[in-house]
Amino acid sequence: MTRGRQLSRPLFTIPILSTMSSTEHNIRPIDRFERIGMVARWRPVHRGHAPVLRALCDGASQALIGIGSSNRYDLRNPFTLEEAVDMIRLVLTGRKNYTLIPVPDLDDGPRWRVMVMELFGPLDRFVTDNPYVSSLLAADYSIIKPAELVPEDEKVAVDGRMVRREMARGDGWRDLVPEEIAAYVAARGLDERFRREFGLQTLALDAIIGGKTDVFMG
């Protein structure tokens, strides 16, 4: 049974809706939830994200995928909402049982919690690796981590900060993202735009924080 209060209908959605049989993509019926949700920034979608996105769709009848910080374009969010949408769709080509939901930053945790409840409604599971998000939503949803969805042989140790750092340095980022994402970014010159607008700041920040990695929101 899904958990979470039934509140108002989502205000901001980019619907991509359909059903998928439980036998597609080798998912056993017992593994599937009815509704599952997750919020991350997906900027850019990288090799660590891709198996999680696929697992969200393959493990549920309906996956609600939140694009966090949807109202931000800055150092940690150097791609637009529309670009994030395009990248997610590329990785999920062939899967249609998901809805993309822009989730803006409010700089107010309790208000953000209420907004997420309104946007996502009842869920069987909410997926996050962010301790603060988990603490906000633990009373409302059953929380699991992204790693719990992905088979061991599909897990990739990449985070958003790693990709942005390599993009600031040059072309090393291409090995950290799926091929279709690399092609999308390069074809639109988004890597060059990133280096021009955020490259120096990214390298300076990386020098300060050293080996720390992004919580699974990047």
N, C-alpha and C positions, 0 to 999 in steps of 0.2 A: 504494500500500500504506500502511496506517495505521502511524504511528509511536507508540511508547510501550509500556511493559511491560504485559502483561495481569496486573493485580493482582486484588484481591478485588472482589466485586460492590459497586456503590455502596450506601452505607449510608443516605443520606438523599436520596430522590428524590421528586418529584411527577410521576408519569408522565402524559404526554399523548402517546400513541404511535399512529402509523399511518404508512402509506406514502403517497407522493404521486407521481403520474406526472411524468416529467421534462419534459413539455410544459406543465404547469400554470404560470401566472404568467409565461409567455414566457421560461422558462429553457432555454437550449440544453443538451443532454446533456453536451457537452464541458466546460461550466462547472461541473458538479456534482461534489462530493466525496461519498464514502461517509459519513464522519463528520467533523463539525466542532464545535469547542467554543469557548466564550468565557465569561469571568467579568467581570461589572460589577455595580455596586450598583443601578442602575435606580431611583433614588429622588429624584424621580419619573421615570417614563419620559417623555422629552421629544422634540422634533422632530429632534434629532440622533440619538437612539437608534432611533427608529421605522424608518428605512430600513435600519439595521444589523440589527435583529431580523428584518426581512423578508428581507434578503439571506442571513442565516444559514440560514433555512429553505429559501429558494428555491435556494440554492447547494449543498445537500447532501441526501442521502437521509435523514440523521438529524442534527439539530442539538441539541447539548447546551448548554443555556443556564444558566450558573451565576449565582446571586444572591449576590454577595459581601457580606461583613459581615452575614451572615444572623442572627448572634447579637447584633447591635448595634441599639440604638434611641437615637440621639443627634443632635447637631447636623448631622453629615454623612449621617446615616441616619435622617431624620425620619419615615419611613413604616415600618410593620411588614413583616415577611416576607410575611404574607398579603396585604397591600395591594400590595406589589411584584408578587406572583404575579398578582393580579387585573389590574393594569395591563398586564403583559406579555401576558396572555391576550387582553385587549381589543384591543391593537395587532395581535396575530396571529390575529384572528378569521378563520376559513376555512382556516387552516393547522394541520395536526395532526402533522407529522413532527418534533416536538421534545419534549425532556424538560427540565423545570426542576429544577435541582439546587441546594439551599441549600449555600453554601460559607462556613462561619464563619471569622472572624478568629482566628488563633492567636497573633499577635504573635511569630511565630517563622518566618522565611522558609523554612528547610530543612524544617521539619515541615509547613508549608503546602504546599510542593511535593509531598511524599509523599502528603499527603491528596488533592491535586488529581489526582495520578496514579491513586490508588485510586478516586476518584469518577468520573473521566472515561474511564479506560482508553485503549486505542489510538485515535488520531485522525489524520486526514489533515492537518488544520491546526488550530492553536490561535490564536485571534484576540485580540490585546491591543495597546493603545497605551501601556501602562505599562512603562517601561524596566526597572524592578526585577522585575516579573513575567516579562518577557521573559528577563532574565538567569537567573532561577530555572529556567525551563522550556526554555531553548534546546537543552539536550542531550537532551531527551526528546521534544520536538515540533517540527515545522516551524512557525515563527511567521510570521504575517502581521498587518498592521494593519487596523483596521476600514475605513479609507478605501479599501483595496484591493478591498473587496467591493461598494462602493456606486458606482453611476454618478455622474458629475460633476453631472448635472442633478438628482440626488436628495440631494446632500450639503447639510446645514444646519449652520451654525456656531453651535451651541448646546451648552452644557455644563451639568452639574447645578448648579454654583455660581451660574450666571446665573439659573436658574429659582428656586433657593432665595432668592437675593437679592431678586428681584422679588416673590416670595411674601411675604417679610418686609415689603416696602414697601407692598403692596396687591394690586391685581388685574392688574398687568402680566404676571404669569406665564402667564396664559391664552393669550397669543399664542405662547408658547414651547413649548407641549405640544400633542399632537394633540387634536382636539375631543373624542374619546371619553374621553381622560384628564382633560381639564378638567371634563367633565360628572361623571365619577366622583368626582374630588376635591371639587368643589363640593357635590354631592349629599350627601356624608358629612361635610361641614364640616371636611375635613382641612386646608384652607388656614387656617381660623380656628384650628384646634388647633396648626398649625405656628407661626403668629404668636404665639400665647399661650405656647407652650413654648420656642420657639427664635428668635423674631423678633429680639429685641434682641441676642442673641449673634451671630446671622447678620450683622446690620448692623455690629456692632463688628468682627467678623473681616474683613468685606469692606473696611472702612476701613483695616485693617492691611495686608492682602495686596494691595490695589489691583487692578490689571488682570490678575493671574495667573489662569489658568484651571485647572480640574480636568484632571488626566490622564484619559484616556478610561476612567474607572471609575465616573463619577457617574450 
